[in-house]
Each structure stands twice: as C-alpha cells, then as structure tokens.
C-alpha cells in the first residue's frame, strides 16, 4: 500500500513538472501576460516582419519591467527577453529588433 501511494505521489509530481515546463503558445502567452500586467501598461500581440521572416511578438509591460516572447510563423517559440529599468554593463540585448513600422498590433490590452 505504501509503495502504491509513493508511486502515485511521484507520478503526480512528474505530471506537474512536465506541465509547468510546457512552452505556452503565442495565444496562451498573450492571455497570461494580459492577466499579469492588467493593472499596468498591459500586453500586446503583434506581427512583425524582418526581411522575409515574419514573427509573432507577444509582450507584457509593467512600466518599469516587462517581457517579450517571440514565435515564428509556424507557432514555435524562438526566443524571449525580460527587461527592467536597471541597465548593467554586458546585459544581453533582445534576440530580435524591429522598427515600429515593421510591426502590426493584432491585439492589445483594453486598459
């Protein structure tokens, strides 16, 4: 009986870990950021072009910190970037950079 309970507990733990490690889709990421930043600047879901490449950029902005999540046209997550208002030497730059003219906002928090 104790062994069965132990196996059940381990199984539930492994299921929990695998679900928390699952990569969110762009839509799921937008919903999560919309909720997370609902009391601040909010979230955006954009389509951005860089040469012949199109990326979906999902962002959340809290005013002094935020995050960007990048997806390719097939929906695969290809990068992420977290920022805040404290810059330190050697801090990594975002993996992609776009001009405002290259992005079209598809969804935006209604705040």
N, C-alpha and C positions, 0 to 999 in steps of 0.2 A: 504494500500500500504506500509506504513512504517513497519507494522508488517511482511509483506511478505519479505521485504528487510532484516529485522533483523533476521528472521528465516533462510534466505539464508546465511547471513554472519556467523551465529552461525554454521550452517551445514558445511560450507566450513572450518571453524576453526577446528571443530571436526574431519573432514576428514584429514586435515593437521596434526593434533596432532597424530592421530592414525597411519598415515604413517610414521611419524618421530620416533615413538616409536616401529615400527616393527623391529623385530630381523632379521638381514641380514643372508642369507645362507652363507656357507663357500665360495662358488664361488663369491658371491656378496661382501663379506668382503675382499677377495683377490683383487678383482678389485678396491675397494675403497682404500685399503692400497697401492696398486701398484701406483695409481694416487697420493695419499697423500705423499708418500715417493719417488716419481720418481726422485727428484733432490738429493737424498741422497743414503743411502745403499740399500734401496729397500724393496721388500716384498717377502715372501716365503709361499708356501703351502706344508705342509709336512704330511706324515702319520707316526704316532709314536705308538709304542707298549709298553705297560706297563703290564707285566704279560699276561693275556688272554684278556686284553682290548686294543682296537685299537682306537686312537683318531686322528682327523684331527686338526693340529695346523696351524693357519694362523697368520703370524707375519709381522709387519712392523717395520723397523729400520731406525731411523734418525741419528744414530751415538751417540748422547747424550741422546736420549729418544726413546721410542718405545712402542709397544703394542703386546700382544699375545691374540688370540681368540681360544678357544677350542670347538670342536664339537665331539659328539660321532658318532659311525658308522651309525646311522640312520639319521644323519644330525642335531640333536638337539644341540643347543648351551649349553655347560655345564660349561663354565667359561670364564673369561677374566682377563688380568693382564696388567697394564700400569706401565712403569718404566721410570726412568731418572737417570742421573749420580749423583744425590744428594741422599745419603742414610741417613735416620734418624732412631734413635732407635725406635723399635717397629713397623717399617714399615712392612706391610704384605708381605709374600712370594708368589710366583706364586702358583696357586692351584695344578699344576702338575709339575713334574720334570722328565726330560728324559736325558739319556746319548746320546751322538752323534750317537752311534752305533745303537740305537733303533729307529731312525727316517730316513725316506727316503724322500728326497726332490722330490716332484712331479712337482712343478712349481716354478720358480724363476724369479724375475725381470731381464730383459736383459740390465743391465747397465754396 
